Amino acid sequence: MSDKKIIAVVGATGAQGGSLARAILNDKNSEYKVRAITRDINSEKAKALASMGAELFQADVNDTESISKAFEGAYGAFCVTFFWEHFSPEQETTQAKNMADAAKTAGVKHVIWSTLEDTREWVPLHDESMPTLAGQYKVPHFDSKGVADKYYKELGLNVTILRTSFYWDNLIHFGLGPQKVSDDKYAITFPMGDKKLPGIAAEDIGKCAYGIFKNGNEFAGKTLGIAGEFLTGEQLASGLSKSLGIDVAFNDVPANVYRAFGFPGAEDMGNMFQFKRDFENVFCGNRNIDVSMQLNPSLMNFESWLAKYSSQIPVQK
């Protein structure tokens, strides 16, 4: 055990970090061991990881010194941010840079940075087809990550830039699942038109990240995009109908209507869906299912994800 390389996992009790931690811990022949970094080592999720064999380390991505200590002696680090906790793109970029600085200070050999595109490369701030938010962003939770990509590279880190996709788990946890529209009809609502949305199981993000580490330096210095399947809103609704045994329609609304829904982050998400719709070729083109399968042979498509998790999707009766 002592000769195993340490993978320091930020957000180890969250969706992405947790899935990587479990992927390593469930592999009894792994050459790696997990250092689970979390703000609360006494949480139930942290204790569950410890019971599986993870080393718990309390640290905060807002504190570079604590993250540097958490990365000390680690071969690899998985870096991820937490936009939906604070809704601040500036804070997210700062957190991303804090982790990069910490990895540099600690001499981490291989860093995976979980990120998304800076949409302003395709939709400049002066482009009025999409409203500018907070003065300097088009899709804040994308742009704040994407802008940090260059920082990881400029520091000279041995980094894999990992672009993720829409979590199908959002249908369970993020309120994006089927909503009742009449006595026996339901709908999912996105401003996607007939364009395809790259999606993935949250657990497969961690398994793909593990695949990157297992391949040594093959993917270091590269940008990879992962997904389990590309599906239209109609296809998502059809899959939900079949799996849940209810009538689920796809409700395609204009992006400006979605932005006006009023829930926290609605404007950001409205712009996000609009970007994915208007730049389908770019967003899908940046994600490769074959590479995802290479990294993670157990990669799920939407049907197999539903077979495993549809019972957890909240449905109002």
C-alpha positions as CSV (number, residue, x, y, z in Angstrom):
1,M,0.0,0.0,0.0
2,S,2.8,2.4,0.9
3,D,4.3,2.3,-2.6
4,K,1.1,3.4,-4.2
5,K,1.0,6.8,-5.9
6,I,-1.3,9.4,-4.3
7,I,-4.1,11.0,-6.3
8,A,-5.3,14.1,-4.5
9,V,-9.0,14.6,-5.3
10,V,-10.6,18.0,-4.8
11,G,-14.3,17.9,-4.0
12,A,-14.0,14.2,-3.1
13,T,-17.5,14.2,-1.6
14,G,-19.0,15.9,-4.7
15,A,-20.3,14.4,-8.0
16,Q,-17.1,14.5,-10.0
17,G,-14.4,14.1,-7.3
18,G,-16.5,11.5,-5.6
19,S,-16.8,9.5,-8.7
20,L,-13.0,9.5,-9.3
21,A,-12.3,8.6,-5.7
22,R,-14.7,5.6,-5.8
23,A,-13.3,4.5,-9.2
24,I,-9.8,4.3,-7.7
25,L,-11.0,2.8,-4.4
26,N,-13.1,0.1,-6.1
27,D,-10.1,-1.0,-8.2
28,K,-8.3,-3.4,-5.8
29,N,-5.4,-3.7,-8.2
30,S,-4.9,0.1,-8.6
31,E,-1.5,1.5,-8.4
32,Y,-3.0,4.6,-6.8
33,K,-4.4,5.6,-3.5
34,V,-6.9,8.4,-2.8
35,R,-6.3,11.5,-0.7
36,A,-9.9,12.8,-0.4
37,I,-9.8,16.6,0.0
38,T,-12.9,18.0,1.5
39,R,-13.9,21.0,3.8
40,D,-15.7,18.6,6.2
41,I,-13.9,15.4,7.0
42,N,-16.7,14.5,9.4
43,S,-19.5,14.4,6.8
44,E,-21.2,11.1,6.1
45,K,-19.8,11.1,2.5
46,A,-16.3,11.7,3.8
47,K,-16.6,8.9,6.3
48,A,-17.9,6.6,3.6
49,L,-14.8,7.2,1.5
50,A,-12.6,6.7,4.6
51,S,-14.3,3.3,5.1
52,M,-13.3,2.4,1.6
53,G,-9.7,3.2,2.3
54,A,-9.3,6.9,1.4
55,E,-7.1,9.2,3.3
56,L,-9.1,12.2,4.4
57,F,-7.6,15.7,4.2
58,Q,-9.4,18.9,5.2
59,A,-8.7,21.8,3.0
60,D,-10.5,24.7,1.2
61,V,-9.9,25.7,-2.4
62,N,-10.3,29.4,-1.3
63,D,-7.1,28.9,0.7
64,T,-4.0,28.3,-1.5
65,E,-1.9,27.3,1.5
66,S,-4.3,24.6,2.7
67,I,-4.6,23.2,-0.9
68,S,-0.8,23.2,-1.3
69,K,-0.5,21.1,1.9
70,A,-3.2,18.8,0.6
71,F,-1.2,18.3,-2.6
72,E,2.1,17.6,-0.9
73,G,3.6,14.3,-1.9
74,A,0.8,13.6,-4.5
75,Y,1.6,12.2,-7.9
76,G,-1.7,13.4,-9.4
77,A,-4.4,16.0,-8.6
78,F,-7.9,16.2,-9.8
79,C,-9.1,19.9,-9.7
80,V,-12.7,20.9,-9.9
81,T,-14.6,24.0,-8.8
82,F,-18.0,24.6,-7.3
83,F,-19.8,27.4,-9.1
84,W,-23.3,26.5,-8.0
85,E,-22.4,27.0,-4.3
86,H,-21.7,30.7,-4.7
87,F,-22.7,31.7,-8.2
88,S,-19.6,33.9,-8.5
89,P,-17.5,33.5,-11.7
90,E,-14.7,35.6,-10.2
91,Q,-14.5,33.3,-7.2
92,E,-14.6,30.2,-9.4
93,T,-11.6,31.5,-11.5
94,T,-9.8,32.4,-8.3
95,Q,-10.4,28.9,-6.9
96,A,-9.1,27.4,-10.2
97,K,-5.9,29.4,-10.1
98,N,-5.5,28.6,-6.4
99,M,-5.4,24.9,-7.2
100,A,-3.1,25.4,-10.1
101,D,-0.7,27.4,-7.9
102,A,-0.9,24.7,-5.2
103,A,-0.1,22.0,-7.8
104,K,2.9,23.9,-9.0
105,T,4.1,24.5,-5.4
106,A,3.7,20.9,-4.5
107,G,5.3,19.5,-7.6
108,V,2.4,17.5,-8.7
109,K,3.4,15.3,-11.7
110,H,0.0,15.1,-13.5
111,V,-3.0,17.5,-13.0
112,I,-6.5,17.0,-14.4
113,W,-8.5,20.2,-14.6
114,S,-12.2,19.7,-15.0
115,T,-13.4,22.6,-17.1
116,L,-15.7,23.9,-19.9
117,E,-15.3,26.2,-22.9
118,D,-14.9,30.0,-22.6
119,T,-18.0,30.8,-24.7
120,R,-16.7,34.3,-25.4
121,E,-14.4,32.8,-28.0
122,W,-17.5,32.2,-30.1
123,V,-19.9,34.8,-28.8
124,P,-18.0,38.0,-28.1
125,L,-19.3,40.4,-25.5
126,H,-20.5,42.8,-28.2
127,D,-22.7,40.0,-29.8
128,E,-26.2,40.9,-28.9
129,S,-27.6,37.5,-29.9
130,M,-27.0,36.5,-26.3
131,P,-27.2,38.9,-23.3
132,T,-23.9,39.7,-21.5
133,L,-24.2,38.8,-17.8
134,A,-22.4,40.4,-14.9
135,G,-20.8,42.8,-17.3
136,Q,-18.2,40.5,-18.8
137,Y,-19.6,37.0,-19.3
138,K,-21.9,35.2,-21.7
139,V,-22.1,31.9,-19.8
140,P,-20.5,32.7,-16.4
141,H,-20.1,29.1,-15.2
142,F,-18.4,28.2,-18.5
143,D,-16.3,31.3,-19.1
144,S,-14.9,31.4,-15.5
145,K,-13.6,27.9,-16.0
146,G,-12.4,28.3,-19.6
147,V,-10.4,31.4,-18.8
148,A,-8.4,29.4,-16.2
149,D,-7.3,26.8,-18.8
150,K,-4.6,29.1,-20.0
151,Y,-3.4,29.7,-16.5
152,Y,-2.8,25.9,-15.9
153,K,-0.8,25.8,-19.2
154,E,1.2,29.0,-18.5
155,L,2.4,27.6,-15.2
156,G,4.0,24.8,-17.0
157,L,1.9,22.1,-15.3
158,N,1.7,18.6,-16.8
159,V,-2.1,19.1,-17.2
160,T,-4.9,17.4,-19.0
161,I,-7.7,19.8,-19.7
162,L,-10.9,17.8,-19.3
163,R,-14.1,19.2,-20.8
164,T,-17.2,17.6,-19.3
165,S,-20.8,17.4,-20.5
166,F,-24.3,17.9,-19.1
167,Y,-24.8,15.5,-16.2
168,W,-27.8,13.3,-16.7
169,D,-27.8,13.3,-12.9
170,N,-29.2,16.9,-13.1
171,L,-32.5,15.2,-13.9
172,I,-32.3,13.9,-10.3
173,H,-30.6,16.6,-8.3
174,F,-30.9,19.9,-10.1
175,G,-34.6,20.1,-10.7
176,L,-34.3,19.5,-14.5
177,G,-36.4,16.3,-14.5
178,P,-39.9,15.8,-15.8
179,Q,-42.4,18.4,-14.5
180,K,-46.2,17.7,-14.4
181,V,-48.1,19.8,-17.0
182,S,-51.5,18.0,-16.7
183,D,-53.1,15.0,-15.0
184,D,-51.1,12.5,-17.0
185,K,-48.6,14.5,-19.0
186,Y,-45.1,15.6,-18.1
187,A,-42.4,17.7,-19.8
188,I,-38.7,18.5,-19.7
189,T,-37.9,22.1,-20.7
190,F,-34.7,23.3,-22.4
191,P,-34.2,25.9,-25.2
192,M,-32.4,23.4,-27.5
193,G,-34.6,23.1,-30.5
194,D,-33.7,20.0,-32.5
195,K,-30.0,20.2,-31.6
196,K,-28.1,17.5,-29.8
197,L,-27.0,17.8,-26.2
198,P,-23.9,15.9,-25.1
199,G,-24.6,14.2,-21.8
200,I,-22.8,11.9,-19.4
201,A,-23.3,10.1,-16.1
202,A,-21.6,11.9,-13.3
203,E,-19.9,8.7,-12.2
204,D,-18.4,8.3,-15.7
205,I,-16.6,11.6,-15.4
206,G,-14.6,10.1,-12.5
207,K,-14.0,6.9,-14.4
208,C,-12.8,8.7,-17.4
209,A,-10.5,10.8,-15.2
210,Y,-9.2,7.6,-13.7
211,G,-8.5,6.3,-17.2
212,I,-6.5,9.4,-17.9
213,F,-4.3,8.9,-14.9
214,K,-3.9,5.2,-15.7
215,N,-2.6,6.1,-19.1
216,G,0.3,7.9,-17.6
217,N,1.5,10.8,-19.7
218,E,-0.4,9.8,-22.9
219,F,-3.0,12.6,-22.3
220,A,-0.8,15.1,-20.4
221,G,-0.7,18.4,-22.2
222,K,-3.9,17.5,-24.1
223,T,-7.5,18.8,-24.1
224,L,-10.1,16.0,-24.0
225,G,-13.9,16.3,-24.1
226,I,-16.0,13.4,-22.8
227,A,-19.6,12.4,-23.2
228,G,-21.7,9.3,-23.0
229,E,-24.2,10.1,-25.8
230,F,-25.4,13.1,-27.9
231,L,-29.2,13.3,-27.7
232,T,-31.9,15.8,-28.8
233,G,-34.5,17.0,-26.3
234,E,-37.1,14.8,-28.0
235,Q,-34.8,11.8,-27.6
236,L,-34.2,12.6,-23.9
237,A,-38.0,12.8,-23.4
238,S,-38.6,9.6,-25.2
239,G,-36.0,7.8,-23.1
240,L,-37.6,9.2,-19.9
241,S,-41.1,8.2,-21.0
242,K,-40.0,4.6,-21.7
243,S,-38.0,4.2,-18.5
244,L,-40.4,6.0,-16.1
245,G,-43.6,4.6,-17.7
246,I,-45.1,8.1,-18.0
247,D,-45.8,10.5,-20.9
248,V,-42.9,12.9,-21.1
249,A,-42.7,15.6,-23.8
250,F,-39.9,17.9,-24.8
251,N,-40.9,21.5,-24.2
252,D,-38.7,23.6,-26.4
253,V,-38.9,27.3,-25.3
254,P,-37.0,30.3,-26.6
255,A,-33.8,31.0,-24.7
256,N,-35.1,34.4,-23.6
257,V,-38.1,32.7,-22.0
258,Y,-35.9,30.2,-20.2
259,R,-33.7,33.1,-18.9
260,A,-36.8,34.7,-17.4
261,F,-37.9,31.7,-15.4
262,G,-36.4,33.3,-12.3
263,F,-34.8,30.5,-10.5
264,P,-31.2,31.1,-9.3
265,G,-28.9,30.8,-12.3
266,A,-31.7,30.9,-14.9
267,E,-30.0,33.5,-17.0
268,D,-26.7,31.6,-16.9
269,M,-28.4,28.3,-17.9
270,G,-30.5,30.0,-20.6
271,N,-27.3,31.3,-22.2
272,M,-25.7,27.9,-21.7
273,F,-28.4,26.0,-23.6
274,Q,-28.4,28.7,-26.3
275,F,-24.7,28.3,-26.7
276,K,-25.0,24.5,-27.0
277,R,-27.9,24.9,-29.4
278,D,-26.3,27.6,-31.6
279,F,-22.9,26.1,-31.6
280,E,-23.9,22.4,-31.7
281,N,-21.1,21.5,-34.1
282,V,-18.5,23.1,-31.8
283,F,-19.8,21.7,-28.5
284,C,-20.4,18.2,-29.8
285,G,-17.2,18.4,-31.8
286,N,-15.2,19.1,-28.7
287,R,-16.4,15.9,-27.1
288,N,-15.5,12.4,-28.3
289,I,-17.6,9.3,-27.2
290,D,-15.0,6.9,-28.6
291,V,-12.2,8.5,-26.5
292,S,-14.5,8.5,-23.5
293,M,-15.1,4.7,-24.1
294,Q,-11.4,4.2,-24.4
295,L,-10.8,5.8,-21.1
296,N,-13.8,4.1,-19.5
297,P,-14.9,0.9,-21.1
298,S,-18.0,0.8,-18.8
299,L,-19.2,4.1,-20.2
300,M,-23.0,4.4,-20.0
301,N,-25.3,5.8,-22.6
302,F,-28.6,7.4,-21.6
303,E,-30.6,4.2,-21.7
304,S,-28.1,2.3,-19.5
305,W,-28.0,5.3,-17.1
306,L,-31.8,5.3,-16.9
307,A,-31.8,1.6,-16.2
308,K,-29.6,2.2,-13.2
309,Y,-30.9,5.6,-11.9
310,S,-34.4,6.3,-13.2
311,S,-35.9,5.2,-9.8
312,Q,-34.2,8.3,-8.3
313,I,-35.7,10.8,-10.6
314,P,-38.4,12.7,-8.6
315,V,-41.7,12.5,-10.4
316,Q,-44.8,14.3,-9.1
317,K,-47.8,12.0,-9.1
